[in-house]
Amino acid sequence: MTTAHDVQMLKGALRLALLRLLAERESYGYELVLRLHDLGLVDVAEGSVYPAITRLERDGLASSRLVPSSSGPARKYYHLTEAGTVALRDATAAWHHLVDALAPLLAREIPAEPAPPGTTPTDDTPPAHEAVPS
């Protein structure tokens, strides 16, 4: 079993994760990368986080401010806007709906072979259009 995350799933979940992290506290870009890594999302690269934050800001879901830093140039801190909070609530509800819909399917045992056409994994009866021997 691999511990790597599916890249396409991460792309889809990154926006939600960033919204959620920014709801918890204002953060600068690299801090968000570290917070994602702390969650176990070590496959998330800086190169994907910064464009995602830029999209959040462009879409009006986050805004930023420059804060002077004693260890170099000023840092750009991001925080959610009201629209970002609404988007987070909506995305969280959609995520839970998706998980609830997929959970029963993914909880099934993976069969050694696919079921024949016209049957379901939990249905051993022949399809209605086939005659049942008497």
DSSP file (Angstrom, degrees, kcal/mol; ACC not computed):
  #  RESIDUE AA STRUCTURE BP1 BP2  ACC     N-H-->O    O-->H-N    N-H-->O    O-->H-N    TCO  KAPPA ALPHA  PHI   PSI    X-CA   Y-CA   Z-CA
    1    1 A M              0   0    0      0, 0.0     2,-0.3     0, 0.0     0, 0.0   0.000 360.0 360.0 360.0 136.5    0.0    0.0    0.0
    2    2 A T        -     0   0    0      1,-0.1     0, 0.0     2,-0.1     0, 0.0  -0.653 360.0-155.3 -96.5 151.6    1.3    3.4   -0.9
    3    3 A T        +     0   0    0     -2,-0.3    -1,-0.1     2,-0.1     2,-0.0   0.485  61.4 111.7-100.5  -4.9    1.2    6.5    1.2
    4    4 A A        -     0   0    0      1,-0.1     2,-0.3    38,-0.1    -2,-0.1  -0.369  67.7-124.4 -67.1 147.8    1.3    8.9   -1.7
    5    5 A H        -     0   0    0      1,-0.1     2,-0.3    -2,-0.0    -1,-0.1  -0.702  26.6-101.3 -94.1 146.7   -1.8   10.9   -2.4
    6    6 A D     >  -     0   0    0     -2,-0.3     4,-2.4     1,-0.2     5,-0.2  -0.520  28.4-142.2 -65.6 124.3   -3.5   10.9   -5.7
    7    7 A V  H  > S+     0   0    0     -2,-0.3     4,-2.4     1,-0.2     5,-0.2   0.884  98.6  51.1 -60.3 -42.0   -2.5   14.2   -7.5
    8    8 A Q  H  > S+     0   0    0      1,-0.2     4,-1.8     2,-0.2    -1,-0.2   0.890 110.1  49.4 -66.1 -38.2   -6.0   14.7   -9.0
    9    9 A M  H  > S+     0   0    0      2,-0.2     4,-1.9     1,-0.2    -1,-0.2   0.914 110.4  51.4 -65.1 -41.0   -7.7   14.3   -5.7
   10   10 A L  H  X S+     0   0    0     -4,-2.4     4,-1.9     1,-0.2    -2,-0.2   0.911 106.9  53.3 -62.2 -41.7   -5.3   16.7   -4.1
   11   11 A K  H  X S+     0   0    0     -4,-2.4     4,-0.6     1,-0.2    -1,-0.2   0.915 111.7  46.2 -59.0 -42.1   -5.9   19.3   -6.8
   12   12 A G  H  < S+     0   0    0     -4,-1.8     4,-0.4     1,-0.2    -1,-0.2   0.822 118.2  41.0 -69.8 -31.2   -9.7   19.0   -6.1
   13   13 A A  H  X S+     0   0    0     -4,-1.9     4,-2.6     1,-0.1    -1,-0.2   0.614  93.8  82.7 -93.0 -13.8   -9.3   19.2   -2.3
   14   14 A L  H  X S+     0   0    0     -4,-1.9     4,-2.9     1,-0.2     5,-0.2   0.912  89.7  51.0 -61.1 -44.9   -6.6   21.9   -2.2
   15   15 A R  H  X S+     0   0    0     -4,-0.6     4,-2.5     1,-0.2    -1,-0.2   0.932 112.7  46.7 -58.2 -46.6   -9.0   24.8   -2.5
   16   16 A L  H  > S+     0   0    0     -4,-0.4     4,-2.4     1,-0.2    -1,-0.2   0.919 112.7  49.6 -61.4 -44.7  -11.2   23.4    0.3
   17   17 A A  H  X S+     0   0    0     -4,-2.6     4,-2.7     2,-0.2    -2,-0.2   0.912 111.6  48.4 -62.9 -42.9   -8.1   22.8    2.5
   18   18 A L  H  X S+     0   0    0     -4,-2.9     4,-2.5     2,-0.2     5,-0.2   0.918 110.9  50.3 -65.7 -42.4   -6.8   26.3    2.0
   19   19 A L  H  X S+     0   0    0     -4,-2.5     4,-1.5    -5,-0.2    -1,-0.2   0.928 112.8  47.6 -58.2 -43.7  -10.2   27.9    2.7
   20   20 A R  H  X S+     0   0    0     -4,-2.4     4,-1.2     2,-0.2    -2,-0.2   0.914 111.8  48.7 -66.3 -43.2  -10.4   25.9    5.9
   21   21 A L  H  X S+     0   0    0     -4,-2.7     4,-1.7     1,-0.2     3,-0.4   0.897 111.6  49.9 -64.5 -39.4   -6.9   26.8    7.1
   22   22 A L  H  < S+     0   0    0     -4,-2.5    58,-0.6     1,-0.2    -1,-0.2   0.776 104.1  59.4 -71.2 -24.7   -7.5   30.5    6.4
   23   23 A A  H  < S+     0   0    0     -4,-1.5    -1,-0.2    -5,-0.2    -2,-0.2   0.822 106.2  49.7 -68.2 -29.9  -10.7   30.3    8.4
   24   24 A E  H  < S-     0   0    0     -4,-1.2     2,-0.3    -3,-0.4    -2,-0.2   0.895 130.2 -24.8 -75.8 -41.7   -8.6   29.1   11.4
   25   25 A R     <  -     0   0    0     -4,-1.7    -1,-0.3    53,-0.0     2,-0.1  -0.963  68.3 -89.5-169.3 153.7   -6.0   31.9   11.1
   26   26 A E        +     0   0    0     -2,-0.3     2,-0.3    -3,-0.1    53,-0.2  -0.413  52.9 175.4 -63.2 139.0   -4.4   34.4    8.8
   27   27 A S  E     -A   78   0A   0     51,-1.8    51,-3.4    -2,-0.1     2,-0.2  -0.987  29.7-124.2-148.2 154.3   -1.3   32.9    7.2
   28   28 A Y  E  >  -A   77   0A   0     -2,-0.3     4,-1.9    49,-0.3     3,-0.3  -0.587  43.9 -96.2 -93.6 166.6    1.4   33.6    4.6
   29   29 A G  H  > S+     0   0    0     47,-0.6     4,-1.8     1,-0.2     3,-0.3   0.882 120.2  43.7 -52.7 -54.8    2.0   31.3    1.6
   30   30 A Y  H  > S+     0   0    0      1,-0.2     4,-2.3     2,-0.2    -1,-0.2   0.850 110.5  57.5 -65.7 -31.9    4.8   29.2    2.9
   31   31 A E  H  > S+     0   0    0     -3,-0.3     4,-2.5     1,-0.2    -1,-0.2   0.888 104.6  52.3 -62.9 -38.0    3.1   28.8    6.3
   32   32 A L  H  X S+     0   0    0     -4,-1.9     4,-2.4    -3,-0.3    -2,-0.2   0.899 107.2  52.4 -63.7 -40.1    0.1   27.4    4.5
   33   33 A V  H  X S+     0   0    0     -4,-1.8     4,-2.3     1,-0.2    -2,-0.2   0.943 111.3  46.6 -58.8 -47.7    2.4   24.9    2.8
   34   34 A L  H  X S+     0   0    0     -4,-2.3     4,-2.4     1,-0.2    -2,-0.2   0.886 110.9  51.8 -63.9 -38.8    3.8   23.8    6.2
   35   35 A R  H  X S+     0   0    0     -4,-2.5     4,-1.1     2,-0.2    -1,-0.2   0.887 109.5  49.8 -66.1 -38.2    0.4   23.6    7.7
   36   36 A L  H  <>S+     0   0    0     -4,-2.4     5,-2.2     2,-0.2     3,-0.5   0.914 110.9  49.9 -63.6 -42.7   -0.7   21.3    4.8
   37   37 A H  H ><5S+     0   0    0     -4,-2.3     3,-1.8     1,-0.2     5,-0.2   0.893 105.4  56.9 -62.7 -39.4    2.4   19.2    5.3
   38   38 A D  H 3<5S+     0   0    0     -4,-2.4    -1,-0.2     1,-0.3    -2,-0.2   0.791 101.6  57.4 -62.3 -26.8    1.6   19.0    9.1
   39   39 A L  T 3<5S-     0   0    0     -4,-1.1    -1,-0.3    -3,-0.5    -2,-0.2   0.535 128.6 -99.7 -78.5  -6.1   -1.8   17.5    8.1
   40   40 A G  T < 5S+     0   0    0     -3,-1.8     2,-1.3    -4,-0.3     3,-0.2   0.455  90.1 124.3  99.7   2.3    0.0   14.7    6.3
   41   41 A L    > < +     0   0    0     -5,-2.2     3,-1.5     1,-0.2    -3,-0.1  -0.427  22.1 149.4 -91.9  60.1   -0.4   16.3    2.8
   42   42 A V  T 3   +     0   0    0     -2,-1.3    -1,-0.2     1,-0.3    -5,-0.1   0.643  60.6  68.6 -71.6 -14.5    3.3   16.2    2.1
   43   43 A D  T 3  S+     0   0    0     -3,-0.2     2,-0.6     2,-0.1    -1,-0.3   0.583  73.9 103.2 -79.8  -9.3    2.8   15.8   -1.6
   44   44 A V    <   -     0   0    0     -3,-1.5     2,-0.2   -11,-0.1    -7,-0.1  -0.648  63.4-155.2 -77.7 119.6    1.4   19.4   -1.8
   45   45 A A    >>  -     0   0    0     -2,-0.6     3,-1.7     1,-0.1     4,-1.5  -0.587  26.6-118.2 -96.5 155.7    4.2   21.5   -3.3
   46   46 A E  H 3> S+     0   0    0      1,-0.3     4,-2.2    -2,-0.2     3,-0.1   0.876 113.0  66.4 -54.0 -38.2    4.7   25.2   -3.0
   47   47 A G  H 34 S+     0   0    0      1,-0.2    -1,-0.3     2,-0.2    -3,-0.0   0.644 106.8  38.9 -63.9 -15.9    4.2   25.4   -6.7
   48   48 A S  H <> S+     0   0    0     -3,-1.7     4,-1.2     2,-0.1    -1,-0.2   0.688 112.0  56.4-102.4 -25.3    0.6   24.4   -6.4
   49   49 A V  H  X S+     0   0    0     -4,-1.5     4,-2.6     2,-0.2     5,-0.2   0.932 102.6  52.9 -73.5 -45.9   -0.3   26.4   -3.3
   50   50 A Y  H  X S+     0   0    0     -4,-2.2     4,-2.3     1,-0.2     5,-0.2   0.920 110.4  46.0 -61.6 -45.5    0.7   29.8   -4.5
   51   51 A P  H  > S+     0   0    0      0, 0.0     4,-2.2     0, 0.0    -1,-0.2   0.885 112.4  52.9 -62.5 -34.6   -1.4   29.7   -7.7
   52   52 A A  H  X S+     0   0    0     -4,-1.2     4,-2.1     2,-0.2    -2,-0.2   0.905 109.8  47.4 -66.3 -40.5   -4.3   28.3   -5.6
   53   53 A I  H  X S+     0   0    0     -4,-2.6     4,-2.4     2,-0.2    -1,-0.2   0.910 109.9  53.5 -65.5 -41.3   -4.0   31.2   -3.2
   54   54 A T  H  X S+     0   0    0     -4,-2.3     4,-2.8    -5,-0.2    -2,-0.2   0.899 108.6  49.6 -60.1 -40.9   -3.8   33.7   -6.1
   55   55 A R  H  X S+     0   0    0     -4,-2.2     4,-2.5     2,-0.2     6,-0.2   0.902 108.8  52.4 -64.6 -40.8   -7.1   32.2   -7.5
   56   56 A L  H  <>S+     0   0    0     -4,-2.1     5,-2.6     1,-0.2     6,-1.2   0.918 113.3  44.3 -59.4 -42.6   -8.8   32.5   -4.1
   57   57 A E  H ><5S+     0   0    0     -4,-2.4     3,-1.3     4,-0.2    -2,-0.2   0.922 113.0  50.1 -69.2 -43.6   -7.8   36.2   -3.9
   58   58 A R  H 3<5S+     0   0    0     -4,-2.8    -2,-0.2     1,-0.3    -1,-0.2   0.868 110.2  51.7 -61.1 -37.2   -8.8   36.8   -7.6
   59   59 A D  T 3<5S-     0   0    0     -4,-2.5    -1,-0.3    -5,-0.2    -2,-0.2   0.436 117.5-113.6 -81.8   0.7  -12.2   35.2   -6.9
   60   60 A G  T < 5S+     0   0    0     -3,-1.3    24,-0.4     2,-0.3    23,-0.3   0.643  88.0 113.9  79.2  14.3  -12.7   37.4   -3.9
   61   61 A L  S   <S+     0   0    0     -5,-2.6    20,-1.9    -6,-0.2     2,-0.3   0.668  80.9  23.0 -91.4 -18.8  -12.6   34.5   -1.4
   62   62 A A  E     -B   80   0A   0     -6,-1.2     2,-0.3    18,-0.3    -2,-0.3  -0.967  64.6-164.6-140.3 155.8   -9.4   35.7    0.3
   63   63 A S  E     -B   79   0A   0     16,-2.6    16,-2.4    -2,-0.3     2,-0.3  -0.895  11.9-146.6-134.5 169.3   -7.6   39.0    0.6
   64   64 A S  E     -B   78   0A   0     -2,-0.3     2,-0.3    14,-0.2    14,-0.2  -0.877  10.9-167.2-136.9 164.5   -4.1   39.8    1.7
   65   65 A R  E     -B   77   0A   0     12,-1.9    12,-2.9    -2,-0.3     2,-0.4  -0.983  28.0-116.0-148.3 149.0   -2.0   42.4    3.5
   66   66 A L  E     -B   76   0A   0     -2,-0.3    10,-0.2    10,-0.2     8,-0.1  -0.737  27.9-169.1 -89.1 133.8    1.8   43.0    3.7
   67   67 A V  E     -B   75   0A   0      8,-2.9     8,-2.9    -2,-0.4    -2,-0.0  -0.988  26.3-115.0-124.1 125.6    3.3   42.5    7.1
   68   68 A P  E     -     0   0A   0      0, 0.0     2,-0.4     0, 0.0     6,-0.1  -0.253  30.1-151.9 -58.0 145.1    6.9   43.6    7.8
   69   69 A S  E >   -B   72   0A   0      3,-0.6     3,-0.9     1,-0.1     5,-0.0  -0.964  17.2-149.7-122.7 138.4    9.3   40.8    8.6
   70   70 A S  T 3  S+     0   0    0     -2,-0.4    -1,-0.1     1,-0.2     4,-0.1   0.628  98.8  54.8 -77.3 -13.2   12.4   41.0   10.7
   71   71 A S  T 3  S-     0   0    0      2,-0.2    -1,-0.2     1,-0.1     3,-0.0   0.058 125.4 -49.5-110.3  25.4   14.0   38.2    8.8
   72   72 A G  E <  S+ B   0  69A   0     -3,-0.9    -3,-0.6     3,-0.0     3,-0.1  -0.990  96.3   0.9 146.9-153.9   13.7   39.6    5.2
   73   73 A P  E    S-     0   0A   0      0, 0.0    -2,-0.2     0, 0.0    -6,-0.1  -0.176  85.9 -78.0 -67.3 163.0   11.1   41.2    3.0
   74   74 A A  E     -     0   0A   0     -6,-0.1     2,-0.3     1,-0.1    -8,-0.0  -0.252  48.2-128.2 -58.7 147.1    7.5   41.8    4.1
   75   75 A R  E     - B   0  67A   0     -8,-2.9    -8,-2.9    -3,-0.1     2,-0.8  -0.779   9.3-129.3-100.7 144.3    5.3   38.8    4.0
   76   76 A K  E     - B   0  66A   0     -2,-0.3   -47,-0.6   -10,-0.2     2,-0.4  -0.835  26.0-161.2 -94.0 109.8    1.9   38.6    2.3
   77   77 A Y  E     -AB  28  65A   0    -12,-2.9   -12,-1.9    -2,-0.8     2,-0.3  -0.767   3.7-152.8 -94.6 136.7   -0.6   37.3    4.8
   78   78 A Y  E     +AB  27  64A   0    -51,-3.4   -51,-1.8    -2,-0.4     2,-0.3  -0.821  16.0 173.2-109.4 146.5   -3.9   35.9    3.5
   79   79 A H  E     - B   0  63A   0    -16,-2.4   -16,-2.6    -2,-0.3   -56,-0.1  -0.973  35.4 -94.6-145.3 159.1   -7.3   35.8    5.3
   80   80 A L  E     - B   0  62A   0    -58,-0.6   -18,-0.3    -2,-0.3     2,-0.2  -0.423  30.1-145.3 -73.6 147.1  -10.8   34.8    4.3
   81   81 A T     >  -     0   0    0    -20,-1.9     4,-1.9    -2,-0.1     5,-0.1  -0.478  37.1 -96.6 -93.2 176.2  -13.3   37.4    3.1
   82   82 A E  H  > S+     0   0    0      1,-0.2     4,-2.1     2,-0.2     5,-0.2   0.914 130.2  52.0 -60.3 -40.9  -17.0   37.0    3.9
   83   83 A A  H  > S+     0   0    0    -23,-0.3     4,-2.6     1,-0.2    -1,-0.2   0.858 106.5  54.6 -63.0 -34.4  -17.5   35.4    0.4
   84   84 A G  H  > S+     0   0    0    -24,-0.4     4,-2.4     2,-0.2    -1,-0.2   0.879 106.2  50.9 -65.7 -38.3  -14.7   33.0    1.4
   85   85 A T  H  X S+     0   0    0     -4,-1.9     4,-2.2     2,-0.2    -2,-0.2   0.907 111.7  47.2 -65.9 -41.4  -16.5   32.0    4.5
   86   86 A V  H  X S+     0   0    0     -4,-2.1     4,-2.6     2,-0.2    -2,-0.2   0.927 112.4  49.9 -63.6 -44.7  -19.7   31.3    2.5
   87   87 A A  H  X S+     0   0    0     -4,-2.6     4,-2.9     1,-0.2     5,-0.2   0.880 109.3  52.4 -62.1 -38.3  -17.6   29.4   -0.1
   88   88 A L  H  X S+     0   0    0     -4,-2.4     4,-2.6     2,-0.2    -1,-0.2   0.927 110.0  47.7 -63.2 -45.5  -16.1   27.3    2.7
   89   89 A R  H  X S+     0   0    0     -4,-2.2     4,-2.2     2,-0.2    -2,-0.2   0.934 115.2  45.4 -60.8 -45.9  -19.5   26.4    4.2
   90   90 A D  H  X S+     0   0    0     -4,-2.6     4,-2.4     1,-0.2    -2,-0.2   0.925 114.8  46.9 -64.1 -45.1  -20.8   25.5    0.7
   91   91 A A  H  X S+     0   0    0     -4,-2.9     4,-2.5     1,-0.2    -1,-0.2   0.868 110.9  52.5 -66.6 -36.4  -17.7   23.5   -0.2
   92   92 A T  H  X S+     0   0    0     -4,-2.6     4,-2.5    -5,-0.2    -1,-0.2   0.922 110.3  47.6 -65.2 -43.6  -17.7   21.7    3.2
   93   93 A A  H  X S+     0   0    0     -4,-2.2     4,-2.2    -5,-0.2    -2,-0.2   0.919 113.0  48.7 -62.6 -43.0  -21.3   20.7    2.7
   94   94 A A  H  X S+     0   0    0     -4,-2.4     4,-2.3     2,-0.2    -2,-0.2   0.894 110.5  51.8 -64.0 -39.6  -20.6   19.5   -0.8
   95   95 A W  H  X S+     0   0    0     -4,-2.5     4,-2.7     2,-0.2    -2,-0.2   0.939 110.6  47.1 -61.8 -47.7  -17.5   17.5    0.4
   96   96 A H  H  X S+     0   0    0     -4,-2.5     4,-2.7     1,-0.2    -1,-0.2   0.879 110.8  52.5 -63.4 -37.5  -19.6   15.8    3.1
   97   97 A H  H  X S+     0   0    0     -4,-2.2     4,-2.0     2,-0.2    -1,-0.2   0.925 111.3  46.9 -62.8 -44.1  -22.3   15.0    0.6
   98   98 A L  H  X S+     0   0    0     -4,-2.3     4,-2.3     2,-0.2    -2,-0.2   0.924 113.3  47.7 -63.3 -45.8  -19.7   13.4   -1.7
   99   99 A V  H  X S+     0   0    0     -4,-2.7     4,-2.5     1,-0.2    -2,-0.2   0.920 112.0  50.2 -62.1 -44.2  -18.1   11.4    1.1
  100  100 A D  H  < S+     0   0    0     -4,-2.7    -1,-0.2     1,-0.2    -2,-0.2   0.873 112.4  47.8 -62.5 -36.6  -21.5   10.2    2.3
  101  101 A A  H  < S+     0   0    0     -4,-2.0     4,-0.5    -5,-0.2    -1,-0.2   0.878 118.7  38.7 -71.8 -37.8  -22.4    9.1   -1.2
  102  102 A L  H  X S+     0   0    0     -4,-2.3     4,-2.8     1,-0.2     5,-0.3   0.746  96.6  80.1 -85.6 -24.4  -19.2    7.3   -1.9
  103  103 A A  H  X S+     0   0    0     -4,-2.5     4,-1.5     1,-0.2    -1,-0.2   0.893  93.2  46.9 -55.0 -48.1  -18.7    5.7    1.6
  104  104 A P  H  > S+     0   0    0      0, 0.0     4,-0.6     0, 0.0    -1,-0.2   0.908 114.9  47.9 -62.8 -38.6  -21.1    2.8    1.1
  105  105 A L  H >4 S+     0   0    0     -4,-0.5     3,-1.0     1,-0.2    -2,-0.2   0.942 114.3  44.6 -64.6 -47.4  -19.6    2.0   -2.3
  106  106 A L  H 3< S+     0   0    0     -4,-2.8    -1,-0.2     1,-0.2    -3,-0.2   0.669 104.9  63.9 -74.2 -16.0  -16.0    2.1   -1.1
  107  107 A A  H 3< S+     0   0    0     -4,-1.5    -1,-0.2    -5,-0.3    -2,-0.2   0.679  81.9 101.6 -79.6 -17.5  -16.8    0.1    2.0
  108  108 A R  S << S-     0   0    0     -3,-1.0     2,-0.2    -4,-0.6    -3,-0.0  -0.323  86.6-101.6 -65.3 148.9  -17.7   -2.9   -0.1
  109  109 A E        -     0   0    0      1,-0.1    -1,-0.1    -2,-0.0    -2,-0.1  -0.492  37.9-113.0 -67.5 138.9  -15.2   -5.7   -0.4
  110  110 A I        -     0   0    0     -2,-0.2    -1,-0.1    -4,-0.1    -4,-0.0  -0.649  36.2-128.4 -76.2 121.8  -13.3   -5.5   -3.7
  111  111 A P        -     0   0    0      0, 0.0    -1,-0.1     0, 0.0     4,-0.0  -0.314   6.3-129.1 -72.1 154.1  -14.3   -8.6   -5.7
  112  112 A A  S    S+     0   0    0      1,-0.2    -2,-0.0     2,-0.0     0, 0.0   0.855  97.3  13.3 -66.7 -34.6  -11.8  -10.9   -7.2
  113  113 A E  S    S-     0   0    0      3,-0.0    -1,-0.2     0, 0.0     2,-0.0  -0.978  92.9 -97.6-138.9 151.1  -13.7  -10.6  -10.5
  114  114 A P        -     0   0    0      0, 0.0    -2,-0.0     0, 0.0    -4,-0.0  -0.334  46.2-102.7 -65.2 151.0  -16.4   -8.3  -11.7
  115  115 A A        -     0   0    0      1,-0.1     3,-0.1     4,-0.1     4,-0.1  -0.373  45.2 -95.0 -68.1 152.3  -20.0   -9.5  -11.5
  116  116 A P    >   -     0   0    0      0, 0.0     3,-1.5     0, 0.0    -1,-0.1  -0.268  55.9 -78.1 -64.6 158.1  -21.5  -10.6  -14.8
  117  117 A P  T 3  S+     0   0    0      0, 0.0     3,-0.1     0, 0.0     0, 0.0  -0.235 117.7  29.7 -56.2 144.0  -23.6   -8.1  -16.7
  118  118 A G  T 3  S+     0   0    0      1,-0.3     2,-0.3    -3,-0.1    -3,-0.0   0.453 104.9  90.6  86.5   0.3  -27.1   -7.5  -15.4
  119  119 A T    <   -     0   0    0     -3,-1.5    -1,-0.3     8,-0.1     5,-0.1  -0.812  63.4-139.8-121.5 165.4  -26.1   -8.3  -11.8
  120  120 A T  B >   -C  123   0B   0      3,-0.5     3,-1.9    -2,-0.3     0, 0.0  -0.838  33.1-104.8-117.9 162.0  -25.0   -6.2   -8.9
  121  121 A P  T 3  S+     0   0    0      0, 0.0    -1,-0.0     0, 0.0     3,-0.0   0.766 123.4  38.5 -57.8 -24.9  -22.3   -7.1   -6.3
  122  122 A T  T 3  S+     0   0    0      1,-0.1     2,-0.6     2,-0.0    -3,-0.0   0.321 102.0  84.6-106.1   7.9  -25.0   -7.7   -3.7
  123  123 A D  B <   +C  120   0B   0     -3,-1.9    -3,-0.5     1,-0.1    -1,-0.1  -0.924  40.3 169.8-119.4 108.9  -27.5   -9.3   -6.0
  124  124 A D        +     0   0    0     -2,-0.6    -1,-0.1    -5,-0.1    -5,-0.0   0.469  53.5 100.0 -92.3  -3.9  -27.2  -13.1   -6.7
  125  125 A T  S    S-     0   0    0      1,-0.1     3,-0.1     7,-0.0    -2,-0.0  -0.558  81.6-107.0 -84.0 148.1  -30.6  -13.3   -8.5
  126  126 A P        -     0   0    0      0, 0.0    -1,-0.1     0, 0.0    -8,-0.1  -0.326  46.8 -86.7 -68.4 156.1  -30.7  -13.3  -12.3
  127  127 A P    >   -     0   0    0      0, 0.0     3,-1.7     0, 0.0    -8,-0.1  -0.201  39.9-108.7 -59.6 157.1  -32.0  -10.1  -14.0
  128  128 A A  T 3  S+     0   0    0      1,-0.3     4,-0.1    -3,-0.1     0, 0.0   0.773 116.3  59.6 -60.4 -29.1  -35.8   -9.8  -14.4
  129  129 A H  T 3  S+     0   0    0      2,-0.1     2,-0.4     0, 0.0    -1,-0.3   0.599  91.7  83.0 -80.5  -9.6  -35.5  -10.4  -18.2
  130  130 A E  S <  S-     0   0    0     -3,-1.7     2,-0.2     1,-0.0     0, 0.0  -0.744  86.6-113.9 -95.0 142.7  -33.9  -13.8  -17.8
  131  131 A A        -     0   0    0     -2,-0.4    -2,-0.1     1,-0.0    -1,-0.0  -0.510  23.3-137.0 -73.6 139.3  -36.0  -16.9  -17.2
  132  132 A V        -     0   0    0     -2,-0.2    -1,-0.0    -4,-0.1    -7,-0.0  -0.872  24.0-117.8 -97.6 122.8  -35.6  -18.5  -13.8
  133  133 A P              0   0    0      0, 0.0    -1,-0.0     0, 0.0     0, 0.0  -0.311 360.0 360.0 -59.7 139.9  -35.4  -22.3  -14.0
  134  134 A S              0   0    0      0, 0.0    -2,-0.0     0, 0.0     0, 0.0   0.440 360.0 360.0 -98.4 360.0  -38.3  -24.0  -12.1
